[in-house]
Amino acid sequence: MVTLAGPARPRVGTEMRELGLLHDAALLAENGRIELVGSYADLGRRIDRDTNVIDAAGRLVTPGFVDAHTHLVFAGNRAAEFEKRIGGATYQEIAAAGGGIQSTVAMTRAASEDELLAQARKHRDWMLCGGTTTLEAKSGYGLNRETELRILRVIARLAHEGPMLIIPTLLAAHTVPKEMADRRDEYLRSITEELIPEVAALQLAKYCDAFCDDHAFTVSETRQVLEAAQKHGLGLRLHAEQFRPGTGAALAAELGAATVDHLETVTEETLRLLSAAQVQPVLLPASVFCLGRDQYPPARTMIEMGLPVVIATDFNPGSSPAPSMLFTMALAAIEMKMLPAEALTAATINAAWSLGLGDQIGSLEPGKAANFLLHECNDYRELAYYVAAPSRPRVFIAGTEVTA
């Protein structure tokens, strides 16, 4: 059993290799929460005729995966653009020709709330089958008030129906909608003065995010969005340094963001700022892989500098149509040289802390939600080792087995 028991904070440095392994272990849960974790010899005495016993038969048990960066809700897909990228077109070239995010925006605006819910539920179920028990979900494919609110309502409906815990994030600052390309200031004002206050008042989001890059928003524009979000009580997350250094990570440190995500091109100087500000880096290797790029975030440098690394899928229709946390863990190991134990920590307890939930989920400790996975293997290293193998863990949320 991988308990990941440890300090009540994100894990850093060599702590990311300390999994709290127990052999011949048992876990006792009641009313959806973990009561005790320890040896079967000790806890076995607590079993009576009313106890529901699940025999792991010597297999691996881990906390449920926590996917801290997804774009769960959108309509349609971008398979045609995938083919163009394979043919040699770059992400930026496709976006400049009216594709990319803008094409998903058009399809999402045309979809009803129920249609978006049905597709998002399918995405959610893919993730659930792979062992994700908690995820963060962003808006960002509406780029107008009506559709951004529709996406956030879909996220709220999915969260309400369960069983997965879903944390909502407003990402209206994903890019400038094409109809306002020559009115950037007006679009920014609509986000900062109208949409953020409304979303905060309706409690439709816990966080606000922005995409800071050459084809999205400048550092100055991103500052306006994040400062407005802070003013209205939203936590901060940020897409930064994906394609070029100097695109927002220092701003995340200055404003005390919860996370800064991507960081493929980040410099060591900026990493020192993030470390001092205790901003968690969320690394998204599947997006690098799916875009056919070879510059992965410098995870080893981050770990050696004491940053509490998180890995996530970045599931989205364009740059990362990859909903699997196990695949993300494999990429983290193979391409970013994270040890399997570090990848597992980054996909569970560190991810939980990045969502402000580290005291509730992410490890198997008394008092936390009984969210755990019973894997087909018996060695935690196999999770990253078997790349793209059929994933069939038994998934338990709040102590109850769930299926998609």
C-alpha positions in Angstrom: 0.0 0.0 0.0 1.3 3.4 -1.0 0.0 5.7 1.8 2.0 8.8 1.0 1.7 9.6 4.7 3.9 12.5 5.6 4.0 16.2 6.4 0.9 18.3 6.0 2.3 20.2 3.0 3.4 19.5 -0.5 6.4 17.2 -0.8 9.8 18.5 -2.0 13.2 17.2 -2.9 13.9 13.7 -1.7 10.5 13.7 0.1 8.9 13.1 -3.3 10.5 9.6 -3.3 9.0 8.7 0.1 5.8 6.8 -0.5 5.0 5.6 2.9 4.9 2.0 1.7 3.2 -0.6 3.9 3.3 -4.3 3.2 0.6 -6.8 4.4 -1.4 -3.6 5.0 -5.0 -2.8 5.7 -7.2 0.3 5.5 -10.4 0.8 7.5 -12.9 3.3 6.2 -16.2 4.4 7.6 -18.7 7.0 6.3 -16.5 7.7 3.3 -13.4 8.6 5.3 -10.3 6.7 6.4 -10.4 5.6 10.0 -7.2 3.6 10.3 -4.2 2.5 8.2 -1.8 -0.1 9.3 -0.9 -3.8 9.3 -3.5 -6.4 8.6 -2.4 -8.2 11.8 -3.5 -5.2 13.8 -6.5 -4.0 11.9 -7.9 -7.5 11.1 -9.2 -7.6 14.7 -11.6 -4.8 13.7 -13.4 -7.0 11.2 -16.8 -8.2 12.2 -19.9 -9.6 10.3 -21.0 -6.2 9.4 -17.7 -5.2 7.8 -17.5 -5.1 4.0 -14.1 -6.7 3.2 -12.2 -6.0 0.0 -9.4 -8.4 -0.5 -6.6 -6.8 -2.5 -4.9 -10.2 -2.9 -1.4 -8.9 -2.7 -1.9 -6.2 -5.3 -1.0 -2.5 -5.2 -3.2 0.1 -3.5 -2.6 3.8 -4.0 -4.4 7.0 -3.5 -6.7 8.1 -6.3 -5.1 10.2 -9.0 -5.6 14.0 -8.8 -5.5 15.7 -12.2 -4.8 19.3 -11.5 -5.1 20.8 -15.0 -7.8 19.8 -17.5 -10.0 21.5 -20.1 -12.8 19.0 -19.6 -15.7 20.8 -21.3 -15.8 21.4 -25.0 -17.7 20.5 -28.1 -16.5 18.5 -31.1 -12.8 17.7 -31.6 -9.8 18.9 -33.6 -8.8 15.6 -35.4 -8.5 17.5 -38.7 -5.9 19.9 -37.1 -4.1 16.8 -35.6 -3.7 15.6 -39.2 -2.4 19.0 -40.2 0.2 19.0 -37.4 1.3 15.6 -38.5 1.7 17.1 -42.0 4.1 19.7 -40.7 1.9 22.7 -39.6 2.8 24.2 -36.2 0.4 25.0 -33.3 1.0 28.7 -33.9 0.4 28.4 -37.7 -2.9 26.6 -37.2 -4.0 29.2 -34.6 -3.0 32.1 -37.0 -5.2 30.5 -39.7 -8.3 30.6 -37.5 -7.9 27.1 -36.1 -6.8 26.0 -32.7 -8.7 27.4 -29.8 -10.9 29.5 -32.0 -12.3 26.4 -33.8 -13.3 24.8 -30.6 -14.8 28.0 -29.4 -17.1 28.1 -32.5 -18.2 24.5 -31.9 -18.7 25.0 -28.1 -20.7 28.2 -28.6 -23.0 26.3 -30.9 -23.6 23.5 -28.4 -26.4 23.4 -25.8 -25.7 23.0 -22.1 -27.0 19.4 -22.3 -24.9 18.6 -25.3 -21.8 19.9 -23.5 -22.7 18.0 -20.4 -23.0 14.7 -22.3 -19.6 15.1 -24.0 -18.0 16.2 -20.7 -19.5 13.3 -18.9 -17.8 11.0 -21.5 -14.5 12.7 -20.9 -15.0 12.4 -17.1 -15.7 8.7 -17.4 -12.5 8.1 -19.4 -10.6 9.7 -16.6 -12.5 7.8 -13.9 -11.8 4.5 -15.5 -8.1 5.3 -15.5 -8.1 6.1 -11.7 -8.6 9.8 -11.6 -10.8 10.6 -8.5 -10.4 14.4 -8.4 -9.8 16.9 -11.2 -9.6 20.5 -11.9 -11.7 21.7 -14.9 -11.3 25.0 -16.8 -13.7 27.0 -18.9 -12.1 28.9 -21.8 -13.8 27.6 -24.9 -16.6 30.2 -24.7 -14.7 33.5 -24.8 -18.0 35.3 -24.2 -20.2 35.7 -21.1 -22.9 33.4 -22.2 -20.8 30.4 -23.1 -18.2 30.8 -20.3 -21.1 30.7 -17.8 -22.6 27.7 -19.7 -19.3 25.8 -19.4 -19.0 26.6 -15.7 -22.6 25.4 -15.1 -21.8 22.1 -16.9 -18.8 21.7 -14.5 -21.0 22.4 -11.6 -23.6 19.9 -12.8 -20.9 17.2 -13.2 -19.5 18.0 -9.7 -23.0 17.7 -8.2 -23.8 14.4 -9.8 -20.5 12.9 -8.7 -18.8 10.7 -7.9 -15.7 12.6 -8.9 -14.7 15.8 -7.0 -14.3 18.5 -9.6 -12.7 21.9 -9.0 -13.8 24.7 -11.3 -11.5 27.4 -12.9 -12.5 30.4 -15.0 -10.3 30.7 -18.1 -12.0 33.4 -20.1 -8.5 34.8 -20.7 -7.6 31.8 -22.9 -7.2 33.9 -26.0 -9.0 36.9 -27.5 -12.1 35.8 -29.5 -11.7 36.5 -33.2 -14.6 38.9 -33.3 -12.7 41.1 -30.9 -9.3 40.8 -32.3 -9.1 44.6 -32.9 -10.8 45.3 -29.5 -8.5 43.6 -27.0 -8.9 46.2 -24.4 -12.7 45.9 -24.6 -12.5 42.1 -24.2 -10.2 42.5 -21.2 -12.5 44.9 -19.5 -15.4 42.5 -20.1 -13.5 39.8 -18.2 -12.1 42.0 -15.4 -15.1 44.3 -14.8 -18.1 42.0 -15.6 -17.4 38.3 -15.9 -15.0 37.8 -13.0 -17.3 39.6 -10.5 -20.3 37.7 -11.8 -18.6 34.3 -11.6 -17.3 35.0 -8.1 -20.7 36.2 -6.9 -22.3 33.0 -8.3 -19.6 30.9 -6.8 -19.1 29.1 -10.1 -15.3 29.0 -9.9 -12.6 28.5 -7.2 -9.8 29.7 -9.4 -9.1 32.1 -12.2 -6.5 31.2 -14.9 -5.0 33.0 -17.9 -2.9 32.0 -20.9 0.2 34.2 -21.0 2.0 33.8 -24.4 2.6 35.5 -27.7 -0.6 34.2 -29.3 -2.7 34.8 -26.2 -2.2 37.6 -23.6 0.8 39.7 -22.7 2.2 39.9 -19.2 0.6 43.3 -18.7 -2.8 42.0 -19.8 -2.5 38.9 -17.7 -1.8 41.1 -14.7 -5.1 42.9 -15.2 -7.0 39.6 -15.2 -5.3 38.0 -12.2 -5.4 41.2 -10.1 -9.2 41.4 -10.8 -9.6 37.8 -9.8 -7.7 38.4 -6.5 -9.9 41.3 -5.8 -12.9 39.1 -6.0 -11.5 36.3 -3.9 -10.5 33.8 -6.6 -7.3 31.8 -6.4 -4.8 32.2 -9.2 -3.5 29.7 -11.7 -1.5 30.5 -14.8 -0.5 29.0 -18.2 3.1 30.4 -18.7 6.4 29.9 -20.4 5.1 27.2 -22.7 6.7 28.5 -25.9 9.0 31.3 -24.8 10.6 32.3 -21.5 9.5 35.5 -19.8 5.8 34.9 -20.4 4.2 35.1 -17.0 5.9 32.8 -14.5 7.5 35.7 -12.7 4.1 37.4 -12.5 2.7 34.2 -10.9 5.4 34.4 -8.2 4.8 38.1 -7.6 1.0 37.6 -7.2 1.4 34.5 -5.1 -0.5 32.2 -7.5 -1.3 28.7 -6.4 0.2 27.2 -9.5 2.0 28.1 -12.7 1.5 25.5 -15.4 3.5 24.3 -18.5 7.0 25.9 -17.9 8.6 24.1 -20.8 10.9 27.1 -21.4 11.3 28.4 -17.9 14.8 29.6 -16.7 16.5 28.8 -13.4 16.3 32.4 -12.4 12.5 32.3 -12.7 12.4 29.0 -10.9 14.1 30.6 -7.9 11.3 33.2 -7.8 8.7 30.5 -7.9 10.4 28.6 -5.1 10.7 31.7 -2.9 7.0 32.5 -3.5 5.9 28.8 -2.9 4.2 28.6 -6.2 3.7 25.0 -7.3 4.7 24.1 -10.9 2.2 22.0 -12.8 4.0 20.1 -15.6 2.1 18.8 -18.6 4.3 16.4 -20.5 1.4 15.0 -22.6 0.9 18.4 -24.3 4.6 18.4 -25.3 4.2 14.9 -26.6 1.0 15.5 -28.5 2.4 18.6 -30.2 5.4 16.7 -31.4 7.8 18.9 -29.5 10.9 17.8 -27.7 11.4 20.6 -25.1 9.9 19.2 -21.8 9.8 21.1 -18.6 13.1 20.8 -16.5 11.5 18.6 -13.8 14.8 17.3 -12.4 16.1 20.9 -11.9 12.8 21.8 -10.2 13.0 18.9 -7.8 16.6 19.6 -7.0 15.7 23.2 -6.3 13.0 22.1 -3.8 9.9 22.9 -5.9 6.8 20.7 -5.1 6.2 19.4 -8.6 2.8 18.4 -9.9 2.0 16.5 -13.1 -1.3 16.7 -14.9 -2.8 15.7 -18.2 -3.8 19.1 -19.7 -6.6 17.1 -21.4 -8.0 19.3 -24.2 -9.1 18.9 -27.8 -6.0 20.5 -29.4 -2.7 20.2 -27.7 -3.3 17.2 -25.4 -6.2 14.9 -26.2 -4.8 12.6 -23.6 -7.0 11.9 -20.5 -4.7 9.3 -18.8 -2.8 10.1 -15.7 -0.9 6.8 -16.1 0.3 7.9 -19.5 1.3 11.2 -18.0 3.3 9.4 -15.3 5.1 7.4 -18.0 6.0 10.5 -19.9 7.2 12.2 -16.7 9.5 9.3 -16.1 10.7 8.7 -19.6 11.0 12.3 -20.9 11.4 14.4 -17.7 13.5 11.8 -15.8 11.2 11.8 -12.8 11.6 8.6 -10.8 8.3 6.5 -10.7 7.9 7.4 -7.0 8.3 11.1 -7.8 5.8 10.9 -10.6 3.3 9.2 -8.3 3.7 11.8 -5.6 3.3 14.5 -8.2 0.0 12.9 -9.4 -1.5 12.5 -6.0 -0.5 14.4 -2.8 1.3 17.3 -4.5 -1.6 17.7 -6.9 -4.0 17.7 -4.1 -2.2 20.5 -2.3 -2.1 22.5 -5.5 -5.9 22.5 -5.4 -6.1 23.5 -1.8 -7.2 20.0 -0.9 -4.1 18.4 0.6 -5.7 18.1 4.0 -8.6 16.1 2.5 -7.3 13.9 -0.3 -4.1 12.8 -2.0 -2.8 10.3 0.6 -4.2 7.4 2.6 -4.2 8.8 6.1 -6.8 8.9 8.9 -9.4 11.6 8.4 -9.0 11.9 4.7 -11.5 10.8 2.1 -11.3 7.1 1.3 -10.3 7.7 -2.4 -8.1 4.8 -3.4 -7.2 2.6 -6.3 -6.7 -1.2 -6.4 -4.4 -1.8 -9.3 -3.8 -5.0 -11.3 -0.1 -4.9 -10.5 1.8 -5.3 -7.2 4.7 -2.8 -7.7 4.2 1.0 -7.9 6.9 1.2 -10.5 4.7 -0.7 -13.0 2.4 2.3 -13.1 4.9 4.3 -15.2 6.6 1.2 -16.7 3.7 -0.3 -18.7 3.2 2.5 -21.2 -0.4 2.7 -22.5 -1.3 -0.7 -21.2 -5.1 -1.2 -20.6 -5.8 0.5 -17.3 -8.3 -1.4 -15.2 -7.9 -0.3 -11.6 -10.7 -0.8 -9.2 -11.7 2.8 -8.2 -13.1 3.7 -4.8 -14.3 7.2 -4.0 -15.4 7.9 -0.4 -15.0 4.3 0.3 -17.5 3.1 -2.4 -16.4 1.3 -5.6 -17.4 3.3 -8.7 -17.5 2.5 -12.3 -18.0 4.7 -15.4 
